[in-house]
Amino acid sequence: MHGGSIGSFVVSDIQDNLARIKANMAQALAQAGRNNDDAQLIAVSKTNPVEAIQNALKAGQRVFGENRVQEAALKFPALRDDYPDLKLHLIGPLQTNKVRDAVALFDVIHTLDRPKLARALADEMRRVGKMPDLLLQVNTGLEAQKAGVAPDQAETLLKIAQDYGLPVIGLMCIPPVDQDPSPHFAMLRQLGAKLGLKTLSMGMSDDYPVALEHGANLIRVGSAIFGARNYPA
Ligand SMILES: *Cc1c(COP(=O)(O)O)cnc(C)c1O
């Protein structure tokens, strides 16, 4: 359905995809008895060229997600000149040596997952006086290869981050690819309620309606907007 190279993707395709996803979002939210403005669509543009992002901007999309700091740094500063209301979310793992660039570039960082990173973010935010909103990434599937704090360590990490004065607004998860995502979404929601964190970042191209049923506030959708990526990121 999303096949073909990005070269064949034109404004109307991206416009149609965004319209379809927005309609699906509205339906899922209504079915769950939620307000339409309860959830925001993050267009995940990783691996896609600037032209594709420009097409999404022309279609009215303003919120984007990237998973690599350096890739975002190459693509987004020029776009922000033309679209000052553009918002950029970091959804990929963050190394402490990229914290400076990340704080400069992003409005929201979804991947705080360890005390050392909390410390580095606090130092940098204080230094430059800019405070992107933060989410704790939770490794709900306890996958060894995946980033994220273990669910039973999330409260401790939150306390550490709050002691540093960091603006933690929510939780993010990426369920294991080979599992039903529902229990993971339910776990994240439960953990958010327990910790008093209201913003839930969960749901991707294949499962965002399910995530919305489970209370997602930020859905991260890439290939359903931009088409299949040329290489896995
Ligand atoms: C790539 C990515 C997405 C988007 O994935 P799609 O399946 O293309 O929608 C969402 N979240 C994270 C963390 C990602 O890295």
The ligand as an SDF file (V2000), in Angstrom:
LIG
                    3D

 15 15  0  0  0  0  0  0  0  0999 V2000
   10.6100    5.2170   12.6970 C   0  0  0  0  0  0  0  0  0  0  0  0
    9.8930    5.3960   13.9710 C   0  0  0  0  0  0  0  0  0  0  0  0
    8.4990    5.5720   13.9900 C   0  0  0  0  0  0  0  0  0  0  0  0
    7.6320    5.5560   12.7550 C   0  0  0  0  0  0  0  0  0  0  0  0
    7.5190    4.2630   12.2710 O   0  0  0  0  0  0  0  0  0  0  0  0
    6.4680    3.9030   11.0870 P   0  0  0  0  0  0  0  0  0  0  0  0
    6.2490    2.4560   11.2500 O   0  0  0  0  0  0  0  0  0  0  0  0
    7.1560    4.2450    9.8090 O   0  0  0  0  0  0  0  0  0  0  0  0
    5.2630    4.7070   11.3110 O   0  0  0  0  0  0  0  0  0  0  0  0
    7.8970    5.7660   15.2300 C   0  0  0  0  0  0  0  0  0  0  0  0
    8.6090    5.7890   16.3700 N   0  0  0  0  0  0  0  0  0  0  0  0
    9.9430    5.6270   16.3830 C   0  0  0  0  0  0  0  0  0  0  0  0
   10.6670    5.6780   17.6730 C   0  0  0  0  0  0  0  0  0  0  0  0
   10.6330    5.4230   15.1880 C   0  0  0  0  0  0  0  0  0  0  0  0
   11.9650    5.2510   15.2150 O   0  0  0  0  0  0  0  0  0  0  0  0
  1  2  1  0
  2  3  1  0
  2 14  2  0
  3  4  1  0
  3 10  2  0
  4  5  1  0
  5  6  1  0
  6  7  2  0
  6  8  1  0
  6  9  1  0
 10 11  1  0
 11 12  2  0
 12 13  1  0
 12 14  1  0
 14 15  1  0
M  END
$$$$
